Each structure stands twice: as structure tokens, then as C-alpha cells.
Amino acid sequence: MAKVVIGSVADFLENEPTKVACALGTLCVIRTADGFRAVDDMCPHETASLSEGEYYDDTDELECPLHASTFDCRSGEPTEPPATEAVKVYDVSVEGDSVTVTG
């Protein structure tokens, strides 16, 4: 599996989806109160960037800006239609001040 540094902790605002292009593809990265989440940035239902959607910290879900499908950020599974396919989830770690994604 590839391990890629995608930035420093300070590059990400808490609860704000951020688009990150890296060797693994284009990801939507979210800094949460308890760590980081990373999923593929493209909604599997329609061509829409999930990083332009809303993140809900109370449910750990990401909402697509196009049709309001939501995805569980830990599993990638859709939690609200119309999306029926999961998004790929990546492991994220913090080493010092560097945010690293594995996929």
C-alpha cells in the first residue's frame, strides 16, 4: 500500500472538507475533533466533488452537494439516498505535524 504525506495539520480546518490531489488520486480530507478522515472526493452517484459538501461532526457523515446523499466517513457507506455505492475510505495518520494517507 502506498503511503503519501498530504500536508501538515495546520493545512486543515476542523470540520471543513478539503480537496487534496495526491499520488492516490483526488481525496476529500476532513480534520475532526478526534483525528482525520479521508475518502475519494468524487460522489459515486453523480459527478460531484464531496469536498464541496457539508461535514456533520455529530454523525460523522459527509453530504454530497449535488443530490444530498450522505456517506459515513468511517466506512464510506451511503447513509441517505440517492447514492447506493460506497466511497473508498483511506487510513489517515499524523506523524509529528505531517498528515499521511495510506491507500
Residue pairs with C-beta under 8 A, 6 or more apart in sequence:
1 102
1 103
2 23
2 24
2 102
2 103
3 100
3 101
3 102
4 22
4 23
4 24
4 100
4 101
4 102
4 103
5 98
5 99
5 100
6 20
6 22
6 27
6 29
6 38
6 99
6 100
6 101
7 20
7 98
7 99
8 97
8 98
8 99
9 31
9 94
9 97
9 98
9 99
10 97
11 18
11 99
12 18
12 29
12 30
12 31
12 36
12 99
13 31
14 31
14 32
14 33
15 30
15 31
15 32
15 33
15 55
15 57
16 30
16 31
16 55
17 28
17 29
17 30
17 50
17 51
17 52
17 53
17 54
17 55
17 62
18 28
18 29
18 30
18 31
18 51
19 26
19 27
19 28
19 29
19 41
19 49
19 51
19 52
20 26
20 27
20 28
20 29
20 38
20 41
21 27
22 101
24 90
24 101
24 103
25 40
25 41
26 40
26 41
26 42
27 38
27 39
27 40
27 41
27 90
27 101
28 38
28 39
28 40
28 41
28 49
28 50
28 51
28 53
28 62
29 36
29 37
29 38
29 51
29 92
29 99
29 101
30 36
30 37
30 38
30 55
30 62
30 73
32 55
32 57
32 60
32 73
33 57
35 92
35 94
36 92
36 94
36 99
37 60
37 62
37 73
37 74
37 89
37 92
38 89
38 90
38 91
38 92
38 101
39 50
39 62
39 71
39 73
39 76
39 87
39 88
39 89
39 90
40 50
40 87
40 88
41 49
41 50
41 51
42 48
42 49
42 50
42 87
43 49
43 50
43 64
43 66
43 67
43 69
43 83
43 87
44 83
44 85
44 86
44 87
45 64
45 66
45 67
45 69
45 82
45 83
45 84
45 85
46 64
46 66
46 67
48 64
48 65
48 66
48 67
49 65
50 62
50 64
50 65
50 71
50 87
52 65
53 62
53 63
53 64
53 65
54 62
54 63
54 65
55 61
55 62
55 63
55 73
56 62
56 63
56 70
59 70
59 79
60 72
60 73
60 74
61 70
61 71
61 72
61 73
61 79
62 70
62 71
62 73
63 69
63 70
63 80
64 70
64 71
64 83
67 82
67 83
68 80
69 78
69 80
69 81
69 82
69 83
70 78
70 79
70 80
71 77
71 78
71 79
71 83
71 86
71 87
72 78
72 79
73 89
74 89
75 86
75 89
76 86
76 87
76 88
76 89
77 86
78 84
78 85
78 86
88 103
90 101
90 102
90 103
91 101
91 102
91 103
92 99
92 100
92 101
92 102
93 99
93 100
93 102
94 100
